[in-house]
């Protein structure tokens, strides 16, 4: 399998009233499991909230754990191909954050971690379904992806890092599905052998007509296609390049006018693997304040790109 680099698209609205389109925020239930069957149990559970893309993995954990007054680590457990013989989660895996349960076994902590990689990492045996298919094996929604667990730090190497050097699964909270996260700053080594490709960015249309607007009215959604074109060198035709795309809207002549926009794709998990243009539809909506002068309102749209 060729290593690929994921395109991370961050849509940034620059105007008097700024709004930002970011990646999705999702939740994952972490639960106790019976090591004999790996069925979920109800001994303890927590909810992990996380972002699907960004320069850092932003997370929060809230719930209960099996052990009171115990330091727990949120970890990315990356399997090796023979996961039942060679285990420990360091393929490469990561310790994401640490929190401590109270005397009632409640736990609540949050943070941001620069993982310097996307999840799952290509080395992880759960990167695709070639080795393991969790839709078939466990009935998960996602057949491949990354495992995130809560484990006591006393089971980590030196209490701070992977691999696990203890195995007491009755004390753990395990995943109920696999997740994906795109690190928009990550660099996969195969790209270093390539010359920088040319990226072309355009929009159709690049001048949005929202029509006649009245005070406190919102326009109908106006669809704009962002077109990103990649032209790599021949030796890099199977390697994608990470690109940040900024969406910049022209300023309104009234401070009471604002714009929001919503991409119809996940803005940070987009794979481009050919020289063909890739089109990403975005819906823009204008919002009028109570003191605007009724009339026809238009706005220009331009783009910037960073590697």
C-alpha positions as CSV (number, residue, x, y, z in Angstrom):
1,X,0.0,0.0,0.0
2,X,1.3,3.4,-0.9
3,X,1.7,5.9,1.9
4,X,-0.5,8.9,1.3
5,X,-0.7,12.3,2.8
6,X,-4.0,13.7,3.7
7,X,-5.1,17.1,2.5
8,X,-6.2,19.2,5.5
9,X,-8.6,22.0,4.6
10,X,-9.1,24.7,7.1
11,X,-11.7,27.2,6.1
12,X,-11.1,30.6,7.6
13,X,-13.5,33.5,7.3
14,X,-11.7,36.9,7.5
15,X,-14.1,39.8,8.0
16,X,-15.4,42.2,10.6
17,X,-17.5,39.4,12.1
18,X,-15.2,36.4,11.9
19,X,-16.5,32.8,12.0
20,X,-14.4,29.7,11.4
21,X,-15.4,26.4,9.9
22,X,-13.6,23.6,11.6
23,X,-13.4,19.9,11.6
24,X,-16.1,17.8,13.2
25,X,-16.3,17.3,17.0
26,X,-17.3,13.7,17.8
27,X,-17.8,11.6,20.8
28,X,-16.7,8.0,21.6
29,X,-18.0,5.8,24.4
30,X,-15.2,4.1,26.4
31,X,-16.4,1.1,28.4
32,X,-15.3,-1.8,30.6
33,X,-15.1,-5.2,28.8
34,X,-15.1,-8.8,29.8
35,X,-11.6,-10.1,28.9
36,X,-13.0,-13.6,28.4
37,X,-15.4,-12.6,25.7
38,X,-14.6,-8.9,25.0
39,X,-18.3,-8.1,25.4
40,X,-19.0,-4.6,26.9
41,X,-19.9,-4.5,30.5
42,X,-21.5,-1.8,32.7
43,X,-18.9,-1.6,35.5
44,X,-17.7,1.9,34.4
45,X,-17.8,4.1,31.3
46,X,-16.7,7.5,30.1
47,X,-17.4,9.7,27.1
48,X,-14.4,11.0,25.0
49,X,-15.1,14.1,23.0
50,X,-12.5,14.8,20.3
51,X,-11.8,16.7,17.0
52,X,-11.5,14.8,13.8
53,X,-8.7,17.1,12.4
54,X,-6.5,20.0,13.3
55,X,-2.9,20.9,14.2
56,X,-3.5,19.3,17.7
57,X,-5.8,16.5,19.0
58,X,-8.2,18.3,21.3
59,X,-10.1,16.1,23.7
60,X,-12.1,15.9,26.9
61,X,-12.9,12.8,29.0
62,X,-15.9,12.6,31.4
63,X,-17.3,9.6,33.3
64,X,-16.3,6.9,35.7
65,X,-13.4,4.4,35.8
66,X,-12.9,1.1,37.6
67,X,-10.4,2.5,40.1
68,X,-10.8,5.3,42.6
69,X,-8.1,7.9,43.3
70,X,-6.0,6.6,40.4
71,X,-4.1,8.3,37.7
72,X,-5.4,7.3,34.2
73,X,-3.9,7.9,30.8
74,X,-5.8,8.4,27.5
75,X,-3.8,6.4,25.0
76,X,-3.8,5.6,21.3
77,X,-3.2,1.8,21.3
78,X,-1.7,0.9,17.9
79,X,-1.7,-2.9,17.2
80,X,1.1,-4.9,15.7
81,X,0.2,-7.5,13.0
82,X,0.2,-10.4,15.4
83,X,-1.6,-8.4,18.2
84,X,-2.1,-11.4,20.5
85,X,1.6,-12.4,20.6
86,X,3.3,-9.0,20.3
87,X,1.4,-6.4,22.2
88,X,1.9,-3.1,24.1
89,X,0.3,-0.6,21.8
90,X,3.5,1.1,20.6
91,X,3.2,0.7,16.9
92,X,3.7,3.6,17.3
93,X,0.9,4.5,19.7
94,X,0.8,7.6,21.9
95,X,0.0,8.7,25.5
96,X,-2.4,11.6,24.8
97,X,-3.3,12.9,28.2
98,X,-3.5,12.1,31.9
99,X,-6.2,12.6,34.6
100,X,-6.9,11.4,38.0
101,X,-10.1,9.8,39.3
102,X,-11.6,10.9,42.6
103,X,-12.7,8.8,45.6
104,X,-16.0,8.1,43.8
105,X,-14.2,6.8,40.6
106,X,-15.3,9.9,38.7
107,X,-12.9,11.3,36.1
108,X,-12.9,14.5,34.2
109,X,-10.0,16.0,32.2
110,X,-9.2,17.7,28.9
111,X,-6.4,18.9,26.8
112,X,-4.7,19.3,23.5
113,X,-1.9,17.0,22.2
114,X,0.4,17.6,19.2
115,X,0.6,14.0,18.0
116,X,2.7,14.7,14.9
117,X,0.7,12.0,13.1
118,X,-2.7,11.2,11.9
119,X,-4.8,8.4,13.5
120,X,-4.5,5.6,12.7
121,X,-0.8,5.6,11.8
122,X,0.0,3.6,8.6
123,X,2.0,1.1,10.7
124,X,-1.0,0.3,12.9
125,X,-2.4,-3.1,12.0
126,X,-5.9,-1.4,12.2
127,X,-5.0,1.1,9.5
128,X,-7.1,-0.7,7.0
129,X,-9.1,-4.0,6.9
130,X,-6.2,-6.0,5.3
131,X,-5.4,-7.5,8.7
132,X,-8.4,-6.9,10.9
133,X,-12.0,-5.9,10.1
134,X,-13.8,-4.6,13.1
135,X,-17.2,-4.4,11.4
136,X,-17.1,-8.2,11.1
137,X,-15.2,-9.0,14.3
138,X,-16.9,-6.6,16.7
139,X,-19.8,-5.0,14.9
140,X,-18.2,-1.6,14.9
141,X,-19.5,1.2,12.6
142,X,-15.9,1.8,11.4
143,X,-14.1,-1.2,10.1
144,X,-10.7,0.3,10.5
145,X,-9.2,3.1,12.5
146,X,-7.5,3.9,15.8
147,X,-8.2,2.4,19.2
148,X,-8.3,4.9,22.2
149,X,-8.3,3.5,25.7
150,X,-8.1,4.7,29.3
151,X,-5.6,2.8,31.3
152,X,-3.9,3.3,34.7
153,X,-0.6,5.0,34.3
154,X,0.9,2.4,36.6
155,X,0.6,0.0,33.6
156,X,2.6,2.3,31.3
157,X,6.4,2.0,30.9
158,X,7.8,4.3,33.6
159,X,4.2,5.4,34.2
160,X,4.4,7.8,31.3
161,X,4.9,6.0,28.0
162,X,4.0,3.1,25.8
163,X,4.4,0.1,25.5
164,X,2.2,-1.1,28.3
165,X,4.3,-3.1,30.7
166,X,1.3,-4.4,32.7
167,X,-1.9,-6.0,31.6
168,X,-4.9,-5.6,33.9
169,X,-7.8,-5.2,31.5
170,X,-10.5,-5.2,34.2
171,X,-9.1,-1.8,35.2
172,X,-9.3,-0.3,31.7
173,X,-11.9,1.5,29.6
174,X,-11.8,0.3,26.0
175,X,-13.1,1.7,22.7
176,X,-16.6,0.9,21.3
177,X,-15.6,2.0,17.8
178,X,-12.5,3.0,15.9
179,X,-11.8,6.7,15.2
180,X,-9.8,8.7,12.6
181,X,-8.0,12.0,13.2
182,X,-6.1,14.0,10.6
183,X,-3.1,16.0,11.8
184,X,-2.9,18.8,9.3
185,X,0.8,19.5,10.2
186,X,2.0,15.9,9.9
187,X,4.5,15.0,7.3
188,X,5.0,11.4,6.0
189,X,8.5,10.7,4.8
190,X,7.8,9.5,1.3
191,X,6.9,13.1,0.3
192,X,10.5,14.2,1.0
193,X,11.7,12.4,-2.2
194,X,9.3,14.5,-4.3
195,X,9.5,17.9,-5.7
196,X,6.8,20.2,-4.5
197,X,3.7,19.9,-6.7
198,X,1.8,22.8,-8.1
199,X,-1.5,23.5,-6.5
200,X,-4.2,25.4,-8.3
201,X,-7.2,26.8,-6.4
202,X,-10.3,28.5,-7.9
203,X,-14.0,29.0,-7.1
204,X,-17.1,28.9,-9.2
205,X,-18.5,31.4,-8.9
206,X,-16.1,33.7,-7.2
207,X,-18.6,36.5,-6.7
208,X,-21.6,35.5,-4.6
209,X,-25.0,37.2,-5.2
210,X,-27.2,36.8,-2.2
211,X,-30.1,38.7,-3.7
212,X,-32.3,41.3,-2.2
213,X,-31.8,41.4,1.6
214,X,-34.1,42.9,4.3
215,X,-33.3,43.6,7.9
216,X,-32.9,40.5,10.1
217,X,-33.2,38.2,7.0
218,X,-31.0,35.3,6.1
219,X,-30.5,34.5,2.4
220,X,-30.9,31.2,0.8
221,X,-27.8,29.0,0.7
222,X,-25.5,29.9,-2.2
223,X,-23.4,27.0,-3.5
224,X,-19.8,27.6,-4.5
225,X,-17.4,24.9,-5.8
226,X,-13.8,25.1,-4.6
227,X,-11.6,23.5,-7.2
228,X,-8.2,22.2,-6.1
229,X,-5.9,20.8,-8.7
230,X,-2.7,18.9,-8.0
231,X,0.1,18.4,-10.6
232,X,2.8,16.2,-9.1
233,X,6.0,15.1,-10.6
234,X,5.8,11.6,-12.2
235,X,7.8,9.9,-9.4
236,X,5.3,11.3,-6.9
237,X,2.1,10.5,-8.7
238,X,0.9,8.2,-5.8
239,X,1.8,10.6,-3.0
240,X,-0.7,13.3,-1.9
241,X,0.5,16.6,-0.5
242,X,-0.9,18.3,2.6
243,X,-2.4,21.7,1.8
244,X,-4.2,24.2,4.0
245,X,-6.8,26.2,2.1
246,X,-8.0,29.5,3.4
247,X,-11.4,30.9,2.3
248,X,-11.3,34.7,2.4
249,X,-14.5,36.7,1.9
250,X,-14.7,40.3,0.8
251,X,-15.7,42.8,3.5
252,X,-19.3,43.9,3.7
253,X,-20.0,47.6,3.3
254,X,-22.3,47.3,6.4
255,X,-20.9,46.0,9.7
256,X,-24.3,44.5,10.3
257,X,-23.9,42.0,7.5
258,X,-22.3,38.6,8.2
259,X,-21.7,35.3,6.4
260,X,-21.5,31.7,7.4
261,X,-20.5,28.8,5.3
262,X,-20.7,25.1,5.6
263,X,-18.7,22.6,3.5
264,X,-20.6,19.5,2.3
265,X,-17.5,17.4,3.0
266,X,-15.4,16.8,6.1
267,X,-13.0,19.8,5.7
268,X,-9.9,18.0,6.9
269,X,-10.3,14.4,5.6
270,X,-10.1,14.7,1.8
271,X,-7.9,12.4,-0.2
272,X,-6.6,13.6,-3.6
273,X,-4.5,11.0,-5.4
274,X,-4.5,12.0,-9.0
275,X,-3.9,15.0,-11.3
276,X,-7.6,15.4,-11.9
277,X,-9.3,18.5,-10.3
278,X,-11.1,17.8,-7.0
279,X,-14.2,19.8,-6.3
280,X,-15.5,20.6,-2.8
281,X,-18.9,22.2,-2.6
282,X,-19.4,24.9,0.0
283,X,-22.7,26.5,0.9
284,X,-22.6,30.2,1.9
285,X,-25.4,32.1,3.7
286,X,-25.7,35.8,4.3
287,X,-27.3,37.3,7.5
288,X,-28.6,40.8,7.7
289,X,-28.7,42.9,10.9
290,X,-31.7,44.9,12.0
291,X,-30.3,48.2,10.8
292,X,-29.2,47.4,7.2
293,X,-30.5,49.3,4.2
294,X,-32.6,46.9,2.1
295,X,-30.9,46.1,-1.2
296,X,-29.0,43.5,-3.2
297,X,-25.9,42.3,-1.5
298,X,-22.9,40.5,-3.2
299,X,-19.6,39.3,-1.8
300,X,-16.3,38.2,-3.4
301,X,-14.5,35.0,-2.5
302,X,-10.8,34.3,-2.8
303,X,-8.4,31.6,-1.7
304,X,-5.0,31.1,-0.3
305,X,-3.0,27.8,0.0
306,X,-0.2,26.8,2.2
307,X,1.9,23.5,2.1
